[in-house]
Amino acid sequence: MAKKTTLKPISLKYGTVGGEATTELMGVLKGLAIAQDEPDSTEIEAEFYDSPFDIIYQGKPVTMTFELANYGLSELEPLFGGDSVAGVAGTSPEYYEGATAATTTEHSWELAFGRGFGKLYIYKGLTIGTLKKDADGALNFSVTITTLVYTSGAGTTQSPYVDHLYKIIGDTPTT
């Protein structure tokens, strides 16, 4: 298995939790970031030693952040809640009515790369977007996707429950 440096995102898609990400979201500004904070740790201190008996770690979720600047009004409702209303020719314009309370949605997410490994797939991403406009910038949405545990399977011996967070998809072997 070859080692690779993965870089240059080339597309972003979302879909049904645990399913294929099929809807492209190409209006992302430069600056997309993926991060996972250091885990919290709790030491089980020893009375007579300098070193602890054990250290218990509590991990943090993976987050992906970006700004969505090029979008259609109908794309906003499935991502951020609210209502998208189509316009009527000669009568009224289309519009997006933002949600009245902070609204999250859950989707699978797939980020494809131009070099290195092919894709990063998030099984279940808690998605929230907030309206934003910087000085001399576009009206956009600041989007944060936080990984949640997705459980698949039927809970039987033939198909046990399996928990998933994310996967990095490489190349298909040729031999």
N, C-alpha and C positions, 0 to 999 in steps of 0.2 A: 504494500500500500504506500503510495507516494505522499509525501508531505506537501502541503500547498499553503500559500498565502492567499486568503480570500478577500477580494476588494471589488470596488466599482459596482454598486447596486444598479441594476438595469430595469427592474420592474417590481411593483408591489401589487399584490392581489389579496382579496379577502373572500370569505365564503362562510358556509354553515360550520358551526363548531364541530371539530373532529372530522369534517369532510373536506373535499377538495376546494381550494381557494380559486374561484373562477372569475370574480369581478375585479377588473383592473382599476387601479387608482393611481393614475399617472401624473397628477398635478402636485407632486411633492417638491418643495423647495430644497436646494442644496443645504445639507446640514443634518440629514437623518442620522440619528444616533441610537446605538443599542448598548445597554449597560446592565450590570448586575452588581448591586452593592455588596460589600463584605458582610459575611454572616455575623450575627450577634453571638457572643460566647459567654458562657457561665463556667467559672472554674470551681471545681470541688476541691477546696483547700485542704491540705494536710497539716495537722497540728505540729508534727515533729520534723517536717521536711520543707525545703525551699520550693520544691516542685509540687504542683497539684496532683491529686490522685487521678483526676480526669478533667476533661474540658468538654462541655456539651455545646454544640453549635446549632443555631437556628438560622437557616438560610433565608435569603431574600429573593423575590421574584425577578425575572428578567424584564426589563422595560425597553420599549422602542418609542422614540419621540421624533416627531417631524412636524413641519408646517405644511398644510394643504392649501395651496394658493390658486390652483387652476382647477375649477370644479363646476359641475352643473348643479342647479338648485335641487334637482330630483335626487342627486347623489347624497345629499346631506341627511335626509330623514332616516335611511337605514343605518347610518353611522352614528348620529347624534340624537335621535328622537325628533320630536317636533312634527310639523306637517309641511309637506311640499304640495303645492297646488299648481296645476297646469294652467296656463293662460288661455284665454278665449279670443280668437281672432277678432280684432276690431272692438273688443269689449273691455277686456281686463288683462293685465300682465301676469306672467307666472310669478310665484313668490314662495319663499320658505319662511314659515313661522317657527321661530326657535322654541324649544321646550321651555316651559315655565319654571322648571326645577332642574338641577344638575341631573343629567340622564346618562347612564352608561349602557352600552350594548356589548354583546359577546359575539365574536367571530373567530374563525380560523384565519391565519395570516401567512402569506408566503412571500418572502423577499428573495428575488433572483439576483445572482451576481454575474458579472461579466468575466471575472477571472477567479481561478481557484475552485473551491467547491461550488456546486450549482445553486443551492437554495438553503435558506433558513425557513423552517416551517414551525409555526406556533399553533398548537392544537386548539387552544382556547384562550383568546386574548380579550381581557376586559378593556373596552375602548371608550375613551372620553375625549371630547373636543371642546375647546373654548375659543370664542371669537377673539381675534387679535388683529391689530394693525399698527405697525411701527411707523415712525416718522419716515416719510418718503418710501414706504413699503406698501405692499398689496393687502387688501382685506383678506384675511385668511383664518384658518382654524389651527390652533396649536393642539396637536393630537398626541395623546399618551396611550400606549397599549401595554398592559401589564399581564404577564402570563399567569394563568390559573391552572390548576390540575384538572385534566380531562380524563375521565375513567371510561374505558371501553370494555366490551365483553358482556356476556350474559350471566356471569356468575355461576357457571356450571363447570364440571370437571373437563368437559370438552372445550369450553370457552370461558376461562376464568376472567375475573376482573383484572384489568391492567391499567395502571396510572401512567399518564403521559404529560410532559411539560412542553418540550420542543425537540426538534431533530434537525441536524445538519445533513443535507442530502448531497452525496458525492456523485461520482461517475458510475455508470453501469459498466462492469467488466466486459471486455471484448473476447476473452478466452476463458 
